[in-house]
Amino acid sequence: MTAASNQPVLLRRDEGRVAFLTLNRPHAMNALSGDLIDALQAELDRLAKDKDIRCVVIEAQGDRAFSTGHDLREVASTHDYAIHHDLMTRCSAMMLSIGRLPQPVIAKVKAVATAAGCQLVAACDLAVASSTATFATSGIINGLFCGTPSVAVGRTVGPKRALDMLLTGQFVDAATALRDGLISRVVPPADLDRETKALADHIAAQPPQQISSGKAMFRKHMEMTVEQAYAYATDFMAGALQREDPQAGIDAFVNKKPKPEWKGK
């Protein structure tokens, strides 16, 4: 499906080992239409099987918005529960796919991210934002509590900060989003492209098996008790130390050898 001017709603370009997925609905503030959600899901499914890509960046076309969430014109076109439930189910599945993807996913946020757009930022593993970017779960302003965005945002910033955003719909600036853990880095607007690419390239240069298994391990243990998490992480670390990449890397460090070149997955 296509956006305005017969353009695809999602673009992909690969730069070395980094894949860039670009939300391409700038005329609609990159709102997450059903077509865009499906396009993201399809691309994430492809990336899950791509052995050459080691990091993914989700960005947006245009200067006005990263994403303003669900396309409210599309949502308002029907009052059918089944249609609304299907849309939210597909969106939730897409968000979960980001966490399950073997590659780390970075949100590159140039401008406003609200409602499900803020959810998309929270669902990504990392987020680099321009210092001029703003964030909100603003559904309540339109009479709708941001239920599904509350899942990712609540698990990222904690319950009290999340409820402050959810119950007021008020915007927070990039500095506040960084303080609260919604994003991981803030950079000047002119440096956003360069800094995000540098971060993605740096991650892509690390041992890919350790990155993918480490991401999965982290996501899993965050749902456990502390005791369960330590037991799980202990098994992970002991097993990881038996693998070739860590052994080569530690040997290089201990014996002052050149850093090894990491093999593929």
KOLFI-650515 format. One record per residue (C-alpha): residue in three letters; chain; x, y negated, z negated; residue number from 1. Coordinates in Angstrom, 2 decimals. Layout:
<recs>
REC rest kette east north up nr
REC ALA A X Y Z NUM
...
</recs>
This chain:
<recs>
REC rest kette east north up nr
REC MET A 0.00 0.00 0.00 1
REC THR A 1.13 -3.55 0.59 2
REC ALA A 1.15 -6.98 -0.96 3
REC ALA A 0.48 -10.34 0.67 4
REC SER A 1.84 -10.81 4.19 5
REC ASN A 1.79 -7.05 4.63 6
REC GLN A 4.85 -6.57 2.42 7
REC PRO A 5.46 -3.50 0.20 8
REC VAL A 4.47 -4.02 -3.42 9
REC LEU A 7.78 -2.49 -4.55 10
REC LEU A 11.22 -2.78 -2.98 11
REC ARG A 14.25 -0.61 -3.59 12
REC ARG A 17.87 -1.25 -2.79 13
REC ASP A 20.90 0.72 -3.93 14
REC GLU A 24.18 -1.01 -4.72 15
REC GLY A 26.77 1.64 -5.35 16
REC ARG A 25.51 3.80 -8.21 17
REC VAL A 22.84 1.30 -9.29 18
REC ALA A 19.27 1.29 -7.94 19
REC PHE A 17.27 -1.96 -8.03 20
REC LEU A 13.48 -1.73 -8.08 21
REC THR A 11.90 -5.10 -7.29 22
REC LEU A 8.28 -5.88 -8.16 23
REC ASN A 7.11 -7.60 -4.98 24
REC ARG A 3.83 -9.32 -5.72 25
REC PRO A 5.05 -12.88 -6.38 26
REC HIS A 1.78 -14.34 -5.07 27
REC ALA A 0.02 -12.51 -7.94 28
REC MET A 2.70 -13.18 -10.58 29
REC ASN A 3.87 -9.58 -10.03 30
REC ALA A 0.78 -8.26 -11.78 31
REC LEU A 0.75 -4.48 -12.16 32
REC SER A -1.92 -3.49 -9.69 33
REC GLY A -2.82 0.15 -9.29 34
REC ASP A -0.79 0.24 -6.09 35
REC LEU A 2.28 -1.19 -7.83 36
REC ILE A 1.97 1.23 -10.74 37
REC ASP A 1.76 4.14 -8.28 38
REC ALA A 4.72 2.83 -6.29 39
REC LEU A 6.81 2.56 -9.46 40
REC GLN A 5.83 6.09 -10.47 41
REC ALA A 6.77 7.48 -7.08 42
REC GLU A 10.15 5.76 -7.13 43
REC LEU A 10.87 6.88 -10.70 44
REC ASP A 10.05 10.45 -9.66 45
REC ARG A 12.53 10.16 -6.81 46
REC LEU A 15.21 8.66 -9.05 47
REC ALA A 14.82 11.49 -11.55 48
REC LYS A 16.21 13.82 -8.87 49
REC ASP A 18.84 11.42 -7.51 50
REC LYS A 22.31 12.59 -8.52 51
REC ASP A 24.06 9.57 -7.03 52
REC ILE A 22.26 6.85 -8.99 53
REC ARG A 23.50 6.36 -12.54 54
REC CYS A 21.61 3.24 -13.64 55
REC VAL A 18.34 1.55 -12.65 56
REC VAL A 17.39 -2.13 -12.80 57
REC ILE A 13.76 -3.27 -12.68 58
REC GLU A 13.48 -6.88 -11.50 59
REC ALA A 10.84 -9.09 -9.91 60
REC GLN A 10.47 -11.23 -6.81 61
REC GLY A 9.90 -14.96 -7.28 62
REC ASP A 10.69 -17.49 -9.97 63
REC ARG A 7.33 -17.70 -11.76 64
REC ALA A 6.97 -14.32 -13.45 65
REC PHE A 8.58 -10.98 -14.16 66
REC SER A 5.03 -9.66 -14.53 67
REC THR A 1.84 -10.97 -16.09 68
REC GLY A 0.53 -7.49 -16.81 69
REC HIS A -2.45 -5.73 -15.29 70
REC ASP A -4.08 -7.36 -12.28 71
REC LEU A -7.16 -8.83 -13.96 72
REC ARG A -8.91 -9.39 -10.64 73
REC GLU A -8.62 -5.67 -9.98 74
REC VAL A -9.70 -4.81 -13.54 75
REC ALA A -12.71 -7.15 -13.34 76
REC SER A -13.87 -5.68 -10.02 77
REC THR A -15.56 -2.80 -11.87 78
REC HIS A -17.04 -1.96 -15.26 79
REC ASP A -16.65 1.77 -14.71 80
REC TYR A -15.01 3.40 -17.74 81
REC ALA A -13.60 6.27 -15.67 82
REC ILE A -11.86 3.88 -13.27 83
REC HIS A -10.42 1.80 -16.10 84
REC HIS A -9.32 4.93 -17.97 85
REC ASP A -7.61 6.29 -14.86 86
REC LEU A -5.75 3.01 -14.31 87
REC MET A -4.50 2.89 -17.90 88
REC THR A -3.57 6.57 -17.81 89
REC ARG A -1.45 6.06 -14.69 90
REC CYS A 0.20 3.00 -16.21 91
REC SER A 0.99 4.82 -19.46 92
REC ALA A 2.44 7.77 -17.52 93
REC MET A 4.65 5.38 -15.54 94
REC MET A 5.91 3.73 -18.75 95
REC LEU A 6.68 7.14 -20.25 96
REC SER A 8.58 8.09 -17.08 97
REC ILE A 11.00 5.22 -17.72 98
REC GLY A 11.96 6.70 -21.07 99
REC ARG A 12.24 10.19 -19.60 100
REC LEU A 14.34 9.14 -16.63 101
REC PRO A 17.91 10.54 -16.88 102
REC GLN A 19.37 7.17 -15.94 103
REC PRO A 19.26 4.15 -18.27 104
REC VAL A 16.77 1.53 -17.08 105
REC ILE A 17.44 -2.19 -17.47 106
REC ALA A 14.73 -4.84 -17.19 107
REC LYS A 16.04 -8.04 -15.58 108
REC VAL A 13.70 -10.80 -16.72 109
REC LYS A 13.91 -14.16 -15.01 110
REC ALA A 10.62 -15.68 -16.14 111
REC VAL A 7.40 -14.90 -18.00 112
REC ALA A 6.51 -11.34 -19.07 113
REC THR A 3.07 -10.93 -20.60 114
REC ALA A 0.71 -8.12 -21.62 115
REC ALA A 1.60 -4.98 -19.62 116
REC GLY A 4.51 -6.96 -18.16 117
REC CYS A 5.86 -7.34 -21.69 118
REC GLN A 5.12 -3.64 -22.17 119
REC LEU A 7.26 -2.88 -19.13 120
REC VAL A 10.16 -4.82 -20.66 121
REC ALA A 9.74 -2.96 -23.96 122
REC ALA A 9.55 0.41 -22.19 123
REC CYS A 12.93 -0.10 -20.51 124
REC ASP A 16.06 1.08 -22.31 125
REC LEU A 17.72 -2.33 -22.12 126
REC ALA A 16.61 -5.81 -21.08 127
REC VAL A 18.65 -8.78 -19.92 128
REC ALA A 16.70 -12.03 -19.88 129
REC SER A 17.27 -15.55 -18.69 130
REC SER A 17.33 -18.05 -21.55 131
REC THR A 14.23 -19.61 -19.95 132
REC ALA A 12.19 -16.38 -19.98 133
REC THR A 9.16 -16.10 -22.26 134
REC PHE A 7.23 -13.13 -23.60 135
REC ALA A 3.72 -12.49 -24.93 136
REC THR A 1.08 -9.84 -25.47 137
REC SER A -1.55 -12.38 -24.57 138
REC GLY A -4.57 -10.20 -23.82 139
REC ILE A -6.34 -11.39 -26.97 140
REC ILE A -6.55 -14.89 -25.45 141
REC ASN A -8.75 -13.36 -22.74 142
REC GLY A -10.77 -11.40 -25.27 143
REC LEU A -8.89 -8.09 -24.99 144
REC PHE A -6.44 -6.69 -27.54 145
REC CYS A -3.34 -5.40 -25.72 146
REC GLY A -3.79 -1.78 -26.81 147
REC THR A -1.42 0.06 -24.48 148
REC PRO A 1.26 -2.70 -24.58 149
REC SER A 1.15 -2.41 -28.38 150
REC VAL A 2.64 1.10 -28.14 151
REC ALA A 5.93 0.10 -26.53 152
REC VAL A 6.14 -3.36 -28.12 153
REC GLY A 5.34 -2.03 -31.60 154
REC ARG A 8.03 0.61 -31.36 155
REC THR A 10.54 -1.95 -30.14 156
REC VAL A 10.07 -4.92 -32.46 157
REC GLY A 8.37 -3.30 -35.46 158
REC PRO A 4.79 -3.54 -36.73 159
REC LYS A 4.69 -7.01 -38.28 160
REC ARG A 6.36 -8.80 -35.38 161
REC ALA A 4.28 -6.81 -32.89 162
REC LEU A 1.02 -7.60 -34.66 163
REC ASP A 1.98 -11.27 -34.82 164
REC MET A 2.29 -11.23 -31.02 165
REC LEU A -0.76 -9.03 -30.48 166
REC LEU A -3.14 -10.88 -32.79 167
REC THR A -2.17 -14.39 -31.69 168
REC GLY A -1.25 -13.95 -28.02 169
REC GLN A 1.36 -16.64 -28.58 170
REC PHE A 4.51 -16.79 -26.47 171
REC VAL A 7.99 -16.25 -27.84 172
REC ASP A 11.14 -17.55 -26.20 173
REC ALA A 14.13 -15.48 -25.16 174
REC ALA A 16.09 -16.28 -28.32 175
REC THR A 13.23 -14.98 -30.48 176
REC ALA A 12.79 -11.92 -28.27 177
REC LEU A 16.49 -11.17 -28.69 178
REC ARG A 16.30 -11.61 -32.46 179
REC ASP A 13.32 -9.27 -32.64 180
REC GLY A 14.86 -6.59 -30.43 181
REC LEU A 12.45 -6.89 -27.52 182
REC ILE A 15.41 -7.65 -25.25 183
REC SER A 19.09 -6.81 -25.60 184
REC ARG A 20.87 -9.79 -23.99 185
REC VAL A 20.15 -13.42 -23.14 186
REC VAL A 22.14 -15.24 -20.48 187
REC PRO A 21.94 -18.61 -18.71 188
REC PRO A 19.59 -18.54 -15.71 189
REC ALA A 22.46 -18.95 -13.24 190
REC ASP A 24.22 -15.89 -14.70 191
REC LEU A 21.27 -13.49 -14.79 192
REC ASP A 22.00 -11.65 -11.54 193
REC ARG A 25.72 -11.34 -12.20 194
REC GLU A 25.43 -10.33 -15.86 195
REC THR A 22.74 -7.73 -15.20 196
REC LYS A 24.71 -6.19 -12.35 197
REC ALA A 27.87 -6.14 -14.48 198
REC LEU A 26.02 -4.33 -17.28 199
REC ALA A 24.52 -1.81 -14.86 200
REC ASP A 27.88 -1.19 -13.20 201
REC HIS A 29.55 -0.71 -16.57 202
REC ILE A 26.97 1.89 -17.61 203
REC ALA A 27.18 3.57 -14.20 204
REC ALA A 30.94 3.98 -14.68 205
REC GLN A 30.52 6.04 -17.87 206
REC PRO A 30.32 9.87 -17.91 207
REC PRO A 26.89 10.49 -16.39 208
REC GLN A 26.06 13.71 -18.21 209
REC GLN A 26.78 12.08 -21.55 210
REC ILE A 24.72 9.02 -20.61 211
REC SER A 21.68 11.03 -19.52 212
REC SER A 21.78 13.52 -22.38 213
REC GLY A 22.55 10.74 -24.87 214
REC LYS A 19.57 8.70 -23.72 215
REC ALA A 17.28 11.72 -24.06 216
REC MET A 18.73 12.52 -27.49 217
REC PHE A 18.24 8.94 -28.70 218
REC ARG A 14.65 8.77 -27.49 219
REC LYS A 13.86 12.08 -29.18 220
REC HIS A 15.46 11.40 -32.56 221
REC MET A 13.76 8.02 -32.89 222
REC GLU A 10.50 9.96 -33.34 223
REC MET A 11.95 12.10 -36.15 224
REC THR A 12.51 11.61 -39.87 225
REC VAL A 16.02 10.50 -40.81 226
REC GLU A 16.90 14.00 -42.04 227
REC GLN A 15.61 15.62 -38.86 228
REC ALA A 17.43 13.02 -36.75 229
REC TYR A 20.79 13.67 -38.42 230
REC ALA A 20.41 17.43 -38.01 231
REC TYR A 19.47 17.02 -34.36 232
REC ALA A 22.27 14.51 -33.70 233
REC THR A 24.79 16.79 -35.44 234
REC ASP A 23.91 19.64 -33.08 235
REC PHE A 24.10 17.25 -30.15 236
REC MET A 27.53 15.90 -31.07 237
REC ALA A 28.99 19.34 -31.79 238
REC GLY A 27.72 20.59 -28.46 239
REC ALA A 28.89 17.50 -26.60 240
REC LEU A 32.41 17.96 -27.91 241
REC GLN A 32.58 21.28 -26.09 242
REC ARG A 32.05 19.64 -22.71 243
REC GLU A 34.78 18.75 -20.25 244
REC ASP A 34.18 14.99 -20.05 245
REC PRO A 34.48 14.24 -23.78 246
REC GLN A 37.47 16.53 -24.10 247
REC ALA A 39.23 14.78 -21.22 248
REC GLY A 38.35 11.33 -22.56 249
REC ILE A 39.51 12.08 -26.09 250
REC ASP A 42.70 13.67 -24.80 251
REC ALA A 43.41 10.56 -22.73 252
REC PHE A 42.87 8.32 -25.77 253
REC VAL A 44.94 10.42 -28.16 254
REC ASN A 47.81 10.96 -25.75 255
REC LYS A 47.68 7.51 -24.12 256
REC LYS A 46.87 8.90 -20.68 257
REC PRO A 44.95 7.05 -17.93 258
REC LYS A 41.20 7.15 -18.39 259
REC PRO A 39.76 10.11 -16.44 260
REC GLU A 37.31 9.66 -13.56 261
REC TRP A 33.96 10.98 -14.70 262
REC LYS A 32.35 13.68 -12.64 263
REC GLY A 28.76 13.69 -11.43 264
REC LYS A 25.81 15.28 -13.20 265
</recs>
